[in-house]
Amino acid sequence: MPKYLFTLSYTHGGVNGLLEVGGSHRSAALGQAVESLGGKVESFYYAFGENDAYVIAELPDDVAASALSLRFSAGGTITSKTTVLLDVTQVDEAAKREVSYKPIVR
């Protein structure tokens, strides 16, 4: 199953909600959302700095990942960025594929 990295940042309202219900509650809610799409959370970490949380999740496909991202945004309490993750075997396969492309070298 494809893996995705969700980089999350809380809005002012999101931080207030987190203070009210706690980190475990929000992590469980995210896990339920991922599971409702047929996926599973591999890891969930809170952080401080530019972003507030990092989640790696397995989801059936890009459409499921997009649905999750849309729900994140629609809630208004977090902003998210989704990154598709590739494992080493996928990169090896990509490196072996023939591509009809010739770079212009100056």
N, C-alpha and C positions, 0 to 999 in steps of 0.2 A: 504494500500500500504506500502511496506517495507520502512524503513527510513535508511539513511546512513549519516555518518559524514565524510566529506572530510576535511582533514587537509592539508592546502596548504602553500607552501613556494616559494617565488619568486626567480628566478635566477637573475643575474645582468641585463639581457635583460628584464626580467619581471618587475623589479623595474623601469627601464627607461621607459617602456611602461606605467606603472601606473602613473609616473610623467607626462608623455605627455598627457594622456587622462583622468586621474582622477579615483578615486575609484568608483564613481557612474556608469561610463561607463563600467568598468570591472564587476561590480556586475550585471548590466543589461545583459551583454553578457553571463555571466554564467547562469542567469535565462533563457535566450532564449535557451541555449544549453540543460538545464534540461527539459524545456517544449517541445523541439523537440523530446525528448525521451518519452514523455507522463507523465512527472513528474512535480513537483513543488518545489520551494525553500521555506523551512519553515523559515530559518534564515540564515543570512550572516553577519559575523562580521570580521572586520580587527583587528589585534592584533600586538603587538610588543613583541619581545622575540624570542624564538626558531622557532615559526611558524608565518606566516604573515596573514593568514585568516582561519576561520572556517566556514564551510557551512553544514547545515543540510538540506537534500533534501529527498523528497519522490520520489521513482522511481518504475516502475512496477515490476522489478525483478533484480536479481544479474547480468544478462546479460546487462541490461541497465546501471547499475552502473559501470560495467566493461568497457562498451563502452565509458562512460563519462571519466573515469579515463585514458583510452588509449588516448583519444583526448587531455586531459590535458598534458600528458607526451609527445605526439607527437609534440605539439606546441613549446616545448623547453623553455617556459618562466616561468613555474612553475613545481615544483615537488609536488606530492600528495600522501597521504595515505588515504585509504578508510576503514572505520570501519562500520560494520553492527550494527545497533542499535536495541535493543529489548525493547518492552514496558513491564510493570509489568505483564500483563496477559500472555504474552508469556513465561516469566520466571516461572510464576506459573504453566503453562502447562508443561514446561520442567521438573520442580521439581516433577511432578506427574507421569511422564512416567516411566514405568518399563524398566530397563536396565539390561541385563545379564552381570554383572561385579562384581567380588569380589576382593577387594583390598588385597594386601599382607601386613600384619602388622608384623613388627619385634619387 
